[in-house]
Amino acid sequence: MSFLLTLLLLPTCYAQPTLAIPGIIDAHTHTEFDDEPEAMTQIPRTPEEYRRELREAGAVGAVAHTHIDDEDYHDMRRYNVVHCAGVGPRPHYKDVERGLRSGKYRCIKIYLGYVHQYANDAHYEPLYKLAKKFDVPVVFHTGDTYDRRGLVKYAHPLTIDEVAVDHPEVKFVIAHCGNPWITTAAMVARKNPNVYLDGSALLTGDMDDQRPERVEEHLVRPLSWLFGYVNDPRKLLFGSDWPLNDIASYARAFSRAIPREHRQAVFHDNAVAVFHLNRR
């Protein structure tokens, strides 16, 4: 019996596994520190809480995504946290270029759905050229949006296929695995050698407080299927989307979908490779 099939048949009451790797990298977080609790999860949005949760999860680094206005950028490189430059409907290309050149940014984040443009809109072409020039990845928000004003048709992961084909030298990351269009996101990643997936925020909150069957159905099983379908352990990255998730409990639940021999890749090595975290 295959590992994935065995995993699907395991009772959800089993103890959650230990990750058993030297340290994880959370490839999808936010540093919107306003000293207020996050509305959905009530997690305090403070730098102290952020660092505490990373420590508790055994994290040795993280990738943080700024929002469109960049007001939530906080230089945390001394804590091994690097930032993506979040761009809106009218990107300031020169600002992004300066940030990439200086090391302030190590990636570009495009908020599909929140911005009413598809990934293959000509508007984004200068950003893809910058990504190639500085050898940094482009991360796309995909799937459900946190804002009712978002238009989810723009957040469907299918148009990323065209972008990946047109820009084979750029790495692209489909955030949230396209949830709920996980099968499409998996297909795009399997087809294109330069497309990766982060499994952040398939559920939100503290996974230890969720019904076990809900975690199994909406997090573990979808990730298990995706991991098996893509059939390349280098393609999936762990991410939490803090503060929408408690990092440690999300990592434990996430790990149940990943064969033990591939957890080092998914929870650490893939983020290092995609985001060039060893680069000074």
C-alpha positions in Angstrom: 0.0 0.0 0.0 1.4 3.4 -0.9 2.3 6.0 1.7 -0.3 8.4 0.5 -3.1 5.9 0.6 -2.0 4.7 4.0 -2.1 8.4 5.2 -5.6 8.9 4.0 -6.7 5.8 5.9 -5.1 6.7 9.2 -7.5 7.7 12.0 -7.4 11.5 12.7 -7.0 10.9 16.4 -3.4 9.8 16.0 -0.8 12.0 17.6 0.6 14.6 15.3 4.1 13.7 14.1 7.3 15.5 15.0 8.9 17.2 12.0 12.4 15.8 12.9 14.3 18.3 10.7 17.0 20.8 11.9 14.7 23.9 11.3 11.9 25.0 9.1 11.5 28.0 6.9 8.1 29.6 6.8 7.8 30.7 3.1 4.7 32.8 3.5 4.1 35.3 6.4 3.2 38.9 6.8 4.8 41.6 9.0 1.8 44.0 9.3 2.6 44.9 12.9 -0.1 47.3 14.2 -0.4 46.0 17.8 -3.9 44.9 17.1 -5.2 41.3 17.1 -5.8 39.8 13.7 -9.6 40.0 13.1 -10.1 36.3 12.2 -7.7 34.6 14.5 -7.1 37.1 17.3 -3.3 36.5 17.0 -1.5 39.7 18.1 0.1 41.4 15.2 3.3 42.4 16.9 7.0 41.7 16.1 7.3 40.0 19.5 4.5 37.5 18.7 5.8 36.9 15.2 9.3 36.0 16.5 7.8 34.0 19.3 5.7 31.8 17.0 8.6 31.3 14.6 10.8 30.1 17.6 8.0 27.9 18.9 7.7 26.3 15.5 11.5 25.7 15.3 11.8 28.1 12.4 15.3 29.3 11.3 14.0 31.8 8.8 10.9 33.1 7.0 9.7 35.0 3.9 7.4 37.9 4.5 5.1 39.5 1.9 4.5 43.2 2.1 1.1 44.5 1.1 0.5 46.8 -1.9 1.3 50.0 0.0 4.6 48.7 1.6 3.6 50.2 4.9 4.0 46.8 6.6 7.7 46.4 5.6 9.9 45.9 8.6 13.6 45.1 8.1 14.0 41.8 9.9 17.0 40.5 8.0 18.9 40.1 11.3 16.3 37.4 12.2 16.7 35.7 8.8 13.4 37.1 7.5 13.4 38.4 3.9 10.6 40.3 2.2 8.7 40.2 -1.1 7.8 43.5 -2.7 4.0 43.6 -2.9 2.7 45.4 -6.0 -0.7 46.9 -6.8 -2.6 47.9 -10.0 0.0 50.6 -10.7 3.4 49.2 -9.7 6.2 51.6 -8.9 8.7 49.7 -11.0 11.6 51.9 -10.0 10.9 51.4 -6.3 10.8 47.7 -6.8 14.1 47.8 -8.8 15.8 49.8 -6.1 14.6 47.5 -3.4 15.8 44.4 -5.3 19.2 46.0 -6.0 19.7 47.0 -2.4 18.6 43.6 -0.9 15.5 45.1 0.8 13.4 42.8 -1.3 14.2 39.2 -2.3 11.1 38.5 -4.3 8.0 40.1 -5.9 4.4 39.5 -4.8 1.5 40.0 -7.1 -2.0 40.0 -5.5 -4.2 38.3 -8.1 -7.8 38.8 -7.2 -7.2 41.8 -4.9 -5.9 43.5 -8.0 -8.3 43.0 -10.9 -5.8 41.8 -13.5 -4.7 38.4 -14.7 -1.2 37.1 -14.2 -0.7 37.4 -18.0 -1.7 41.1 -18.1 0.9 43.1 -20.0 0.9 45.5 -17.0 3.1 42.9 -15.2 5.7 42.3 -17.9 8.2 44.9 -16.5 8.1 43.0 -13.2 8.8 39.7 -14.8 11.8 41.3 -16.5 13.0 42.6 -13.1 12.6 39.1 -11.7 14.8 37.8 -14.4 17.4 40.6 -14.1 17.8 40.1 -10.3 17.1 36.3 -10.3 14.3 36.5 -7.8 11.0 34.6 -7.7 7.5 36.0 -8.3 4.8 34.9 -5.9 1.2 35.1 -6.9 -1.7 35.2 -4.5 -4.2 32.7 -5.9 -7.6 31.3 -4.9 -9.9 32.7 -2.3 -9.5 36.4 -1.2 -9.7 37.8 2.3 -11.5 40.9 0.9 -15.0 40.8 -0.4 -14.0 43.4 -3.0 -11.6 41.0 -4.5 -12.6 39.3 -7.8 -11.7 35.7 -7.6 -11.8 35.1 -11.4 -8.5 37.0 -11.5 -7.0 34.7 -8.8 -7.5 31.5 -10.7 -4.1 29.9 -11.2 -4.6 28.8 -14.8 -3.2 32.1 -16.3 0.1 31.5 -14.6 0.7 28.7 -17.1 1.0 31.2 -19.9 3.3 33.4 -17.8 5.6 30.5 -16.9 5.9 29.4 -20.6 6.7 33.0 -21.7 9.3 33.5 -18.9 11.1 30.2 -18.5 14.0 31.7 -16.7 11.9 33.1 -13.9 10.7 31.1 -10.9 7.0 31.5 -10.0 5.3 30.5 -6.8 1.5 29.8 -6.6 0.6 30.8 -3.1 -2.1 28.9 -1.3 -1.9 26.1 -3.9 -4.7 28.0 -5.8 -7.2 26.9 -3.1 -9.9 25.8 -3.9 -8.5 25.2 -7.4 -5.8 22.9 -6.1 -6.0 20.5 -9.0 -5.4 23.3 -11.5 -2.5 24.7 -9.5 -1.0 21.2 -9.3 -1.3 20.7 -13.0 0.4 24.1 -13.7 3.3 23.2 -11.3 3.7 19.7 -12.7 3.8 21.0 -16.3 6.2 23.9 -15.8 9.7 23.3 -14.3 9.8 26.9 -13.1 6.5 26.8 -11.1 6.3 26.0 -7.4 3.5 25.9 -4.8 3.2 27.1 -1.3 0.6 25.4 0.9 -0.2 28.4 3.2 -3.6 29.1 4.6 -5.6 26.2 3.3 -7.2 26.5 6.7 -6.8 29.4 9.2 -6.5 29.6 12.9 -4.9 27.2 15.4 -5.1 23.7 13.9 -5.1 22.2 17.4 -8.4 24.0 18.0 -10.0 22.7 14.8 -12.1 19.6 14.5 -9.6 16.8 13.5 -11.9 15.7 10.6 -11.9 19.3 9.3 -8.1 19.5 9.3 -7.9 16.1 7.6 -10.4 16.9 4.9 -9.4 20.5 4.0 -5.6 20.4 4.7 -4.0 17.0 5.0 -5.8 15.2 2.2 -5.6 18.0 -0.4 -1.9 18.4 0.3 -1.4 14.6 0.1 -3.1 14.4 -3.2 -1.2 17.5 -4.6 2.2 16.2 -3.4 1.5 12.8 -5.1 0.2 14.3 -8.3 3.0 16.7 -8.8 5.4 13.9 -8.0 8.4 16.1 -7.4 9.3 16.9 -3.8 11.1 20.1 -4.8 7.9 21.8 -5.9 6.1 22.3 -2.6 7.0 24.8 0.1 5.7 25.1 3.6 4.0 28.4 4.5 1.6 29.4 7.2 0.3 32.9 6.1 0.9 34.2 9.7 -1.0 35.9 11.4 -3.9 33.9 9.8 -2.4 30.8 11.3 -0.6 29.6 14.4 2.7 28.6 12.8 3.6 25.6 14.9 0.2 23.9 14.8 -0.1 24.5 11.0 3.3 23.0 10.5 2.4 19.9 12.5 -0.8 19.4 10.5 0.9 20.1 7.2 3.6 17.6 7.9 1.1 14.8 8.1 0.6 15.1 4.3 4.4 14.8 3.6 6.3 11.6 3.6 9.0 11.8 6.3 11.8 11.5 3.8 10.7 14.6 2.0 10.0 16.9 4.9 13.5 18.4 4.9 12.8 19.5 1.3 9.3 20.8 1.8 9.9 22.6 5.1 13.4 24.0 4.5 15.4 23.2 1.4 12.9 24.2 -1.3 12.5 27.7 0.2 16.3 28.1 0.3 16.5 27.1 -3.4 13.5 29.1 -4.7 14.2 32.3 -2.7 18.1 32.0 -2.8 18.3 32.3 0.9 21.9 31.4 1.0 22.7 34.4 -1.2 24.3 37.3 0.7 
